[in-house]
Amino acid sequence: MKRITVGIAGLLWVAAAGCSREAPPEQIRLDAPVEAQHVVHVGRLTDGTRSFEGSAWNSETAAIFRGSRAYAIFDLGELTPIEAVYVQGDNNDEFILATSEDGERFTTLWTAPAVGPQGLRARWKSGLGGRARYAKLSAIGGDASVSASEFQLFSATPSVWPPKVSVLLAFESSFWARLSLLLFGLMAILAVLLHRRDARKPLSTLLWVATLLSVAIAGYSIARIWPVETGVINVSRAVCAAVACAVVLRLGLRPVHARQGLLTGLLAAVAFMAILTFYNFGHPQFYDVDARKPTYVHTWDMRVYFPFVKYFDELGYDGVYLASVKAYAEDELDGSLERIEGTQLRDLRDYEMRTVSDVEEEVHAVKDRFSPERWTEFKQDMSYFWKTMGRGAYLNSLRDHGGNATPAWLLVAHAIYGSAEASEATFLWGALLDPLLLLLFFVVAWRTFGLRTALVCLVAYGATTIYQFGSNWGGSTLRNDWMVLLGLGVCALASRRWYLAGLLLGWGAMIRAFPVLALVFLAAPVAWRSLAAVRRRRAGRGEPSPFLQLLPLAKVGAGVFVVVVVLGGLSASRFGIERSWSAWSQKISMHANKPNVNHIGLIASVSYEPDNLWHNLHARGEDPEQWGPLTAQTMRDRRWITIAGMLFYTLLGVAACRRLRLADAAVIGTLMIPIYFYPANYYLHILFIWPLLLASRAGPGGSRDWSLIAAAVLGFCALQWFGWLIPSQYGQFTLWSGMFLGLIAIVLFIALHASKRAAISETV
């Protein structure tokens, strides 16, 4: 992301314009194309200037290729030798130079390969030996973003090679989009904080008008560069969270003279905008290599979970990658593993990285688990993935951690995909389940806690970037089901539907182990009230039996018992207890103890050691791959710090929820997920239900406490943007881990302050 001030950019623009270079005599003059399809700003291809190396793909100097059928054809005037070519284009795209003598039949003369690192990058080639009247430039996109800034042909290789092409420095379109979003955020926050319902001064009206104008400008800027790049989406998340934070603070701390309806409307607008950012402003964030078009299907995620679900009887928890290699080798490599013997894959039996040659025997043996018919079907399904992902991405995905969902989740997913074929349509229908579940949660939270609380949850869902690891999970299937079940369970507790709450929380815990913490922390307020009732009864105050305080917890427990028995029994019966629950327990125990870049929480923060970082290891001449074992050793050496931290947060959490409602205690339990566990970043998306904490408290004081908690969560979402200033993913996740620990402490202290008020009876 380039940050250039207006003054400096202007000087650079003038300097670049004044330093234009003369074209070498060997350069072929390219006028406007005689034919162009789906290429926006096609004139930029031949204007004699290129972008600065590494500029964003949608820089003001680049021509945009819209789709796989985009091309531009140039008439060279006569049959002309083509000895060399220069093209600058987006790094992960391939550019095809095709030539023709008659303008009808084209043959490929050269293909410019994809390169790294990111941004617009130059490629060149000499010694082509071509001869043509017409030249055609097209592209094969490595993703949905395809562009080129300069295209030059030469009849002979110039003496200076590669050629010196003038650089035109310009503001990128995405810069203006980010700037307009920041302008909207500033105007909206000022309007929220400074307006008065009964004010007759023009300042309030002026600020709201400025906010509306900035919205229009931001909308135009985003539409102009659509599909939107990641940098703009990250700014949009931060702005949505910051504006929502200002709204809840104003309504909670300074409700007098606030325009309630207007501010709630603004909150609804930024909630909608936040959800749009989660779904990439409506543009597919993945790419179908075979069809050469964007797709909404999260193929990386589904290439693991679809075969894991459909072929669990054959593959279990350990066979997905072995069978993936075998199927690919049979269909694409004539059954031989020789060409991919150095490809790395994760051995799901112990989570260690090995090469294909290391597990060659296991790769060949995995086919014996299938019947001939099922093996043919498996290969057909997997061919969809290596075609749509591209063979490189398909093989790279073997390094992931495999399917680690519980047998209870598997039971539901198997009902969806057990007899389905791998296809875009199949996965698109499956991908609808998560947004539908989110919509259900929003409606129930609205009915339980009110519109404002539900909207804040939506903002937190869309405005956090914590789930992101290259992409988010839009386009996957049943990724936030356990989170929604947790949220619905909290709503049921707030409504005193104890049996239903037990069913929902128990179901969530059967899908992922994390919701168990919500159930455990229910004991804190119940134990506190029971002890208080005993003391009052002994003092002769006519207190009802203390056992009545246990009744809600008993009903919740009954609901949990029913769902555990039903889901546990059905999944064990369907898949076998040894191959399902026993194998899952072993896999999760390995997964929880292996250091990973994208894991977040107390353990991740405690295990951070600068001496173990890759670049420091490399500088000392040591193997950077030792980061994992060294970090694991640091975890063990600093275990006492981890235990002390767990104890601190536990005591704080128990003290905070002892006088609160059971619904609040359940939310506090979820705050402990990054404290007790070592979760991957995407599991911490659970923070979107944290604004439910204290949402059920009545009165001005309760509203103030809830506003502070909601503002803390939203402020955390906004501040996550600063993680993008750190170049390494490990650095980003380390920063976010520390921020999470701070957020949890702040939320618990607010809840502790709120719990000092009189206890609330929930005996019925």
N, C-alpha and C positions, 0 to 999 in steps of 0.2 A: 504494500500500500504506500504510494508516494505522497508525501506531504510537502508541497511546494507552496510557498507564500505567493500571493498575487504579484508582488513586485519582482521577486526573483524570477518567477515564471515568465513575466513579460520581457525581462532582459534576455533570458535564454531564448525566447521565441525570436526576438529581433536578431540576436547573435546567430542563431541557426539559419535564419532566412538570409542573412548577409554573407554566409559562408557556403553558398551553394557551389557545387563542383561541376565542371564541364564533363559531359559524357565522353568516354573514350571512343575513338573512331570505330572500334570493333562492335560497339553496342548497336543493336538493331532498334530502330525507332518503332515504338509501339503507340499507335494512336488509340482513340476510343475503340472499344471492342465492337466488332460487327454484329455480335450476338452475345447476350448475357442473360442468364436465368438465375433468379433467386440470389443475386449478389448485391448487397446494399453498399452504396458509395463505391461503385466499381472503379471510378476514376482514380481513387487513391492507389490502385495497384500500379499505375504507370506514371505517377506524378514526379518521379525522380527522387523522392524522399522516403526514408524509412523511420520507424519508431526507434526510440532508445531501447537497447537490448534489455529484455525483461519487462517491458511495458505490459500493461494488462491487455488481454485479448481484444477488448472492445475499446481500445484507445481511439482518440479522435483521428489518428492517422491510418487506421486500419479499415479495410473492406471486410464486411461480414458475409460469410457464406451460410445461407439459410437452408439447411437440409442437405441430404445426400445428392440431390439433383442439381445443385448449384454449380455453375461453370461460367467461364468467360472465354470467348473465341476472338483472336486477334488476326487481322489480315496483314501479312508482312509485305504485301504489294506485288511480290514476285517470288519465284522459287529461290529460297535463300538458305545458305548453309547455317546450321545451328550447332555451334561447337561448345558453347558454355551457357549456363543458366544460373541465376541468382534469385532466391526467393526468401523473404522474411515472413514467417507466419507463426501462429500459435504453436507452442512447443510440442504438444501431444497429438498434433494432426499430421497426416501425410498429404503432400501436395503432388498431384500427378500432372506432368507435362506430356501432352499428347500432340502429335503433329499429323498434318494431312496436306496432300497436294491439291485436292479438289474441294475441301471444306465439308465433305460428306463422310468419308471413311477416315477415322483417326486411329493411330496406333501409339501406344505408350513409348515415349523416348526415355523418360527418367521419372522416378518417384522419389521425392524428397522425404526422407524418413522422419519419424517423430524423434525428438531430442529432449534433453533436460538442461537446466531446471525450468521452472514455470515462466510463462510470459511469452511475448513475441521474440522469436529467435531466428537468426539467419542460417540458411543452408545454401550451399553452392556446389556446382559440379562442372568440371571441364572434360574435354575429350569425348564429347557425346557423338560426334560424327554424323549428326542429323542433317536433313535437307527437307524443307517444306515451304509451302505458301501460307499455311494457316497453323496457328499454335493455340492450343486449348489448355486452360488451367482449371483443374477441379481439385476436390479435396476429399479425403477420408477422415472424418472426425474421430478423434480419440474420445471425445465426449460431445455434449450438445453445443459447445462453444467453439466455433471454427472461424478463423479470420486470417488475413494476410495483409501486410502493409506495403509490400513492394515486390514487383515481378520484373525481371530484366533478362533479355536474351542477347547473346553475342555470336557474331559470325566467326570469330576467332577468339582465342583466349587472350585477354589484354595482358600487357606487360606487368601491370599491378593486379595481382589476383590473390584473394578475392577482391572485387572492386570496392573502392571507397565511395560509399553512398551517403549523401547528405542526411543528417539527422534532423528531423523536425520535432522539437519538443513542444508538446501541447498538453493542456489539462485533459485528463481522461473524462469520458462521459460519466463514469462511475464516481469521479470526484464531485461533480456537481450534484449527483444524486445523494451522496453522503452529506454534502453541505446543506442541501435543502431539507434533509431529514433532521439534521442538527438544528436548523433554523426553526422547523416545526416544533421540535422538542423544547427549545428555549421559549418560543412564543406561548406555547401551551402551558408550560410551567409558570411563567409570569402571569398569564391570564388566570390560572387556577389560584395562585397564592395571593394575588392583589385585588381580585374582583370583590365587589360587595353587591348583595342582592338589591339593596335600596339606594345604591350609589347613583347620583346624577352627574358625576364628573365624567368627562369624555374618556379618561384613561382606560377604564374597564372595557368600555365598548370598543375602543381602539385596539386593545390587546386581543379581544376575541375576533375582531375583523382581521387583524394581522395573522392570527392562528389559522383562520379559514383560508386566507391567501397562501400561507405557507403550506397548508395541506394540498392545495391545488398545484403549487409549484413542485412539491415533492412527488405527487402523483404523476405529473407530466414528465419529470426527470426519470422516474422509474420506468414509466411506459416507454420512454425514448430508448432506454438501454436494455429493455426486456429481451431475452432472459437475463435476470439480475445475477450479478456475480456475488461471491461469498462475502466480500468486504462490505457491500451494501446491506446484505441481509444481517450481518453482525451488528452494524450500526442501527438498523431498524429494530432489532431486538432490544438493544440498550435504550433507545429512545422510548419505545413502548413501555418498558419497565420503569424508566425515570418519570414519565408523565403519569403513569398509574400510581407511582409512589407519592407524587405530589398531590394527587386527588385524594388518596386515603388519609394522608396527613392533614390536609385541609378539612376534610369532613370529620376526622376524629379529634383533632386538636383545636380547630377553629371553626366549629360548625355555624357559629353566629354569622348571619348575613350571607351565608353561602347559598348559592343557587343549586339546591339538591338535584333537581331534575337535569339541569345542564351538565353538572359534573358527572352524574351517573351516565348520561349520554356520551360524554367524552370517554369515560371508562369503558363503555361498551365498544366505542370506536377503536380504542387502542387494543382491546381484547381481540376484536376481529382482525386487526392488523397483525397482532402477535401470532395468531393462528395461521395467517397467510405466510408469515415468515417461516414458520415451522414447515409448511408445505411448499417452500421455495417459490412463493408468490405464484403458485399455480403451474409453474413450469416443471416438467419432468427433470429430476435431478440425477437420473441414471441414463445409461446409453446402451442401446441394442446394437452391437457391432455387426451382427449378421444382417439385420434390416437397415442398418445405417440411419438410425433415427433415435431420438430420445425416447425413454420409456419411464413410466411411473413405478415399475417393478424393481424392488430392491434385490437384484439378482445375487449380489454377494451374500446377503443374509439367507435368501431362500435356497441357494445352492447347498447350504448346510442343512437347514431345517426341513426342507421338503423331502429329500431322500432319508433323512433321519426318521421322519414321521412315517412315511409310506413303507419303507423297507426296514422298520425296526426289528421285525422278526428275524431278518437275516443279518442285519448290521449291528444291532445293539448300540452301545455307547462307544464302541471302539473301531467300527469298521467303515465309517463313511469315507475317510480319505483313502484307505487302501482300495476300496471298490472304485472310488473315483479315478484313481490312477489306472487300475486294470481296465475299466471301461474305455477310457481315453486311449490307452495303448492299443486295444483291440481294434477300435474303429478308425483311429488316425495314424497309428504307427505300425500297422501290420502285426500287432501283438508284441512287438519288441519294446523293451524298456531302455534300450541302449541310449537313445537320443535324449532321454530325460533322466538318466541315472543320477545326475548331480542335483536334480530338483529337490529342494527341501520340503519336508512335510512334518507335521506334528504327530508324533506317535501318541495316540489317545489312550494308550495303556499306562503311560507314565508321564505324559506331557513334555517329553524331551523332543528336541528337534533332531531329525535324522534325514538322510538322503534316501531317494528311491532305491538306490543300490543297497543301502543298509537293510531295507525291509523287503527286498525283492521276493524272498520266499513267501512272506506273509501276503504280499500283493497277489501273487499267483494263487495262493491257497484260498483267498477270500471268495473266489468264484464258486468254490465248492459249497458254500452256504446257501446258494441259490438253486432253484430248479431251472432247467433250460428256459422255460417260458418267462419266469421272473427275471432272469438275467437279461434276456432280450429286452424286456420291458424297462429294466433299470438302465440299460445302455441308451435306449431311446430317450428316456427322461433326461439323463445326464448330457446327451448331445445337445439338448436345448440350452443348457447352461454354458457349455464351452463355445457354442456358436454365438450366443447373445453376449456373453462376457468378453469374448475373445480368448484365444488359447493362453495368452500370457497371464491374464487376470485369473483365469480358471485355475492354472497351476499355482499362482501366487496365493490363492485362497486356501491352499492346503496347509498354510502356516497358522490358520485361525485355530480356535479352541474347540471346534466341533459343537454338536448339540449337547447342551447341559441342562435342559429343562427337566422338570420332575415327571415321573410316570403319570401323575394326575393331569398335568398339562398335555402330555402326549396322548392321553385318552381322548380329550376333546379335539385336539388337532388331527388325530387319526380319523375321527368321524368326518372331518372336512376333506382331508387329502388322501385318505386310505385307498380310494379307487380312482383318484383324479390323474390326469395326464399333465405333465409339465408344459405349460403354455402361458403366454402373456395374459390371456383372458382368465385362466384359472387363478392366477396370482393377483390379478386386479380385483376380482370378486373377494378373494380372501383379505386383501388389503383394506377393504371397506369396513371390516369388523372393528378395527381400532378407532377410527373416527366416530363410528356409531356408539361405541362404548363411552368415548369421551363426551359425546352429546348426551347420553343417558346420565352420566355423572353430573354434567352441568345442570340438567333439569332437576335432578333430585337435590343437588346442593342448593339450587335456587329455592325450591319449595321448603327446604329444611332451615337454611340459614339466611335466605334473602338474596336478592339479585346482586347486590354489591359484592358479597362474599364470593358468589359463584363466578362473577366476572374477574375478580382478582385471581382466582384459581386458574382461569383460562389464560390470563396474561402471563402468569408464572409458567404455565405449561409451554406457551409458545416463545416466551422471551428469554428463557434460560438456554444457554449454549452448552450446558454441562454434558448432555447426552451425545454431543457430536464427536465423532472420531473418523474424520474423512467424509462422513455423511450422517444424516439422522436416520431414524428407522421408519420414516414414512415409506410405504410401499412394501412393508413386511406384514406378517400375520400374527396377531395376538401377542404383541410385544408389551402393551401397557395394561393387559387384562388384570394382573394381580394388583396394580396400582389403583385401577378403577374400583376393584372389589374392596380394597382398603378404604378408599374414599366413601364408597357406598356403606361400608360397615360403620364408619364414623358417623355418617348421617343417621343410620339406624340407631346407634347408641344415643345420639342427641334427641331422637324421637322416642326413646325408651322402648324400642322394639327389640327386646333383648335376644329372643330366639333368632330373629332375622339377622341381627348383628353377629351372633355367633356363627351362623351359617356362612355369611359373607366373609368375615375375617378368617374363618377356618378354611374356606375355599381358597382365599388368597394365599394362606400359609401352605396349602397343599400344592400350589403352583410354584411359588418361590418361598424359601424358608424365612425371608425377612419379616413378613407380617406376624411371625410368632412374637416379636418384640412388642407389638401393639397389644397382644393378648396378655403378655407377662406384666406390662405396666398397669393393666387394669386393677391389679391386686393392690397397688399403692393407696389410692383413695379409699378403696373398700376397707383395707386394714386400718387406715387412720380413723375412719368413721366408726368402725366396729369398736376400736379401743376407746374412742371418745364416748360412745354409747355405754360401754361397760363402766367407765368412770362416773358418768352421770347417774347410771342406775345404782351404783354403790353409794352415791351421795344422796340417794332417796328422792330423786327428782321425777320419779314416775316415768322414766324412759322406757319405751317399748323394748322388746327383746333385741339384743345386739345381732342376733342371727338374721333379723330382717334386712340388715345392711348387706348380708351376703347373698340375698335372693337374686338381685340383678346379675351378679357374677355367676351364680349357679345356672341361671337361665342362658347366659352367654355360653357357659361351658357346655351345656346340653346341646346347643346348636353346633358348637365346634365338634363335639363328639359324634354327632350324626353325620356331618359332612366328611369327617376323617374316616369313619367306618365305611361309608358308601364309596367315596372316591378311592380310598386306599384298597378296599376290597375289590372293586371293579378293575382297577388298574393292575393289581397283583394277579387277579384271575385271568385277565386278558393277556398280559405280557410275561407273567411268571415273576415271583417275588425276587428270585436270585438275579434274573436278567434285568429287572427293573429297579426296584427300590434299593437293593443291595449294591448293584452296579452304580447307580446314581450316587449313593453315599460315598463310595470310593472315589468317584470322579470329582465330586465337589470338594472333598477333603484335599485332593491334589491341587485343584484349581484355586482354592483359598489360600494355599501356602506358597504359590509360585509368584515371584515378583513380576509385575507387568507394568508397562509404561502408563496405561490409561486407568489404573486403579486409584481410588480416591478415598481419603479418610484419615483417621488417626494413625493407623499402621503405615500408610503411605507417607505421611509427613515425618513420622519418627524414623523411618528407614532411609530418608534422604541423606545422602553423603556425597558432597562434591567430588571427592577423590575417586568415587566409583563411576562417574559419568563417562560416557563413551569417548568424548574428545580428550578428556584428561588421561584416560587409559591409553589412548592412541599416542598422545604426546609422550608418555613414559615408555613407549615401545611395548606395551602389554596388549593382550588380545581384548578388543572392545566387547566381545561376546561374554567376557567374564563379568559384565555388569550384573547379570542375573544372579550367579552364585555369590558374588560379593555383597549384593543388596540383601540376599537371603541371610547371609551371615550377620549383616548389620541389624536386621530384624531380630535375630536371636540375641545379639549382644545388648540391644537396647530394649529388651522385653520388659524390663522393670519400668522404663518410662511409659511404655504402652499400658501396662497394668495400672500405673499411677493415674494416667489420663483416663482410662476407663472408670476407675474408682471415682475420680473427680466428677465426671459427667453423670455417672450413675447417681451419686448422692445429690447432685444438683437437680437431676430429673425427678427423682423420688420426692425431694422436698418441694419441687415446683407443682407436682400433680396431686399432692396428698389431699388438698381441699378442693380440687377441681372436679368437674363432671367426668364421667367415664369416657365420654367422647374426647375430651381434652387429653386425658391420660393416654388414650390410644394414639393420638397424634404425637405426643411426647415420646411414646415408644418407637415410632418411626424415625424420630430424630436420632435415635441411637444406632441406626443401621451403619453409618460410616464410623461409629465409635467401636462397636463390637466386631464388625465384619471388615473384610478387605474387599469391598465391592468394586466392580468395574464402573466406569463413569456413568454409563447409561442407566444403571439402576438408581442413581441419585436423581433421576427425573421425578422421583417420588416427591420432591419438594413442592410440586404443584398442589398437593393437598395440605401443606403446612399452614396456609392461611385459614384453614378451618379451626385452628387452635384459638380458643377463647371467642369464637364467632357466636357461640350460643349464650354468652353472658349478657345480661340485660343491664340497662341503666347507663348513664353518662360515663361512669368509671370503666365499665366493661367495654364500651365502645372505644374508649381511648386506648385501653390495653390492646384490643384487637387491631386497631389502626397502627399501633407501633409494631406489632408482629408482622402484619401485612406489609408495612413499609420496609421492615428489615429484609423480608424475603424478596420484595421487588427491588430494593436497593442492591441486594446481592446479585440479582439477575443483571442489573445495569452495569455493575462494576466488573462483571465477568469479561466485559469487552477488553479490559486491559490485558487479559491473558493473551490476546492476539498480538501484542507487542513483543512477546517472547518467541523467538524463532523455532525452538524445539518443542515437540509435543510433550516430552517428559517435563520440560520446564513449565509448560502451560498447566498440566495436570497437577504438578506440585504446588503451583500458586493457588489453583482452585481448591486443592485439599486444605491448605491453610485458611483460605477464605471460608470454607465450609465449617471448619472448627470454630472460627470466630462467629459466624452466623448462628450456629447452634447454641453457643454460650450466650449470645445476646438474647435469643428467643427464650431460652430457659430462665434467664434473669427476669425478663418481662413477665413470664408466667409465674415465677416465684413471687414477684411483687403482687400479682393479681390474686394469688392463692392465699394471701394474708387476710382476705375478707372472709366472712362467715361461710362455713361449709354448706354445701347444697345437698339436700336429702334426695336420694334416688332409690328408695326402698321399694318403689312400685313401678 
